[in-house]
Amino acid sequence: MKGYEAIGPYGRKIFDETHIRHLSAMGESERKKYTRDQVKRVKANNDERVIEVYFKNGDLFKYTPKRTWH
């Protein structure tokens, strides 16, 4: 996915751990829309202290250091 290497080791850890939690909160059919292969790009937003996760379907989620998302 685009941007994954650029977010650094800490950003990748936040993404990886939060993404697993995010998927586990969804039903099976919904989960298919948000798997790793559906991630268009990720970007660190240092001002908000989040990892922005852009999906191919146009959705954006912000993953936080507390392993939550909004």
Secondary structure as UniProt FT lines:
FT   TURN            3..4
FT   HELIX           5..7
FT   HELIX           8..24
FT   HELIX           28..31
FT   HELIX           32..34
FT   HELIX           36..38
FT   STRAND          39..45
FT   TURN            46..49
FT   STRAND          50..55
FT   TURN            56..57
FT   STRAND          60..63
FT   TURN            65..66
//
